Amino acid sequence: MVYGLYYWPGIQGRGEYVRLALEAAGADYIDYALLAARRGGGVPALERFLQAENIARPPFAPPFLQAGRQLIGQTANILLFLGPRLRLVPRDQSARLWVHQLQLTLADFVTEIHDTHHPLSGSLYYEQQKSAALRRSRDFIAQRLPKFLQYFETVAERNRAAVPWLVGRSLSYVDLSMAQIIAGLQYAFPRAMRARMRRYPRLRALHEAAFGRPRIERYLKSARRLAFNQQGIFRHYPQLDR
Amino acid sequence: MVYGLYYWPGIQGRGEYVRLALEAAGADYIDYALLAARRGGGVPALERFLQAENIARPPFAPPFLQAGRQLIGQTANILLFLGPRLRLVPRDQSARLWVHQLQLTLADFVTEIHDTHHPLSGSLYYEQQKSAALRRSRDFIAQRLPKFLQYFETVAERNRAAVPWLVGRSLSYVDLSMAQIIAGLQYAFPRAMRARMRRYPRLRALHEAAFGRPRIERYLKSARRLAFNQQGIFRHYPQLDR
């Protein structure tokens, strides 16, 4: 099976959680965000799906995944679908539901991270909502960041298997997403994270282990991995990082 | 199976999407939010789980569902679990994934609705973030509300079965959630919704049909159904409704 991944070009964004799973499993996939528009990729490839009038199950927004005749949207839903196929979840059904529950909690975390720089509207620039962004970020760093990180540290602690992963004995897709979020937060909020991460030895070990997997290491050094930048979900505005 | 539903007392909130599914199926469940604290319900019942140190799979936040020995968090995940058990999803796996995808898109919608009155912080009062709420609501009504409603109208149109539902021939849990969101929006933004809903005949029909199901109708008239109020996700601030 060759999967097709559709996402906005130029940013890691929510597409990155899907890419990391595909890369960790060594799956065959076409990343249409990396393909030029004249070769069938880029924004026109997305819009073909978003605007088509003959798609029975249209996605609301990117990312979406093509798997044979299925078109699947919503990041966590794509990972729910891919998990068993890529062997990135335990076999047990209740453990799979637990992995998905954690992924949905990470999705909530990502939305809150995004909203630190865009608290009022996605159609305004950061500069047009800067004072609201300052207030939201202050609350985020004081309240929400520690709440989420402490939660996932606790989840890792309560995993009885003596491994750095959140669930069971092996790497699952939620570990990759967790590592990506830690990396993103370190890019966006280096000061806050330096102070914070000392308290989360499990999450530090998870980040290192997930991003140290040979396939992931190769991916992160490849041209397929875009750098964090100021158009993505994780943005570094020094004034928001206190 | 007697399910246990844990959620904050006094508001419909995200617990309501789970309640509607349980009620539509006539399932046996204990709603701990409706039970007095001295009888094992209320906030202490929640905190027992949120603060316990011996739960292997702790939820991040309410709602969560107890089903035998399983404890399941995240609204959409709870519905993913309950769907087949309550016969509120089609049999086909790809249709189930599609229902879940729609539910996740509704979850995003709900977060944006909530943030109209709390754009900066959940730990501040509305009055402390009123001018930001005005700006966010203006953007919500102009951009996001029509985008989400039009999307779900389109989904309903493209459902080939000649029924008012979003997916397949029968009511599924996502229809109940959609109807609840329409009702909530009509409470919070009566002016904007009066103008808007004329354009969405399918959603109007869905709302009427879902809330007209005999069990749901009885539930809505019962004391188990809390009224919309100014502590929930959907709040009516006339100044935000333009």
Interface residues (C-beta under 8 A of the other chain):
Chain A: I55 A56 R57 P58 P59 F60 Q70 I72 G73 Q74 A76 N77 L80 F81 S94 L97 W98 H100 Q101 L104 T105 D108 T111 D115 P119 L120 S121 G122 S123 L124 Q129 A132 R135 R136 D139 Q143 F148 Y151 T154 V155 R158 R160
Chain B: I55 A56 R57 P58 P59 F60 Q70 I72 G73 Q74 A76 N77 L80 F81 S94 L97 W98 H100 Q101 L104 T105 D108 T111 D115 P119 L120 S121 G122 S123 L124 Q129 A132 R135 R136 D139 Q143 F148 Y151 T154 V155 R158 R160
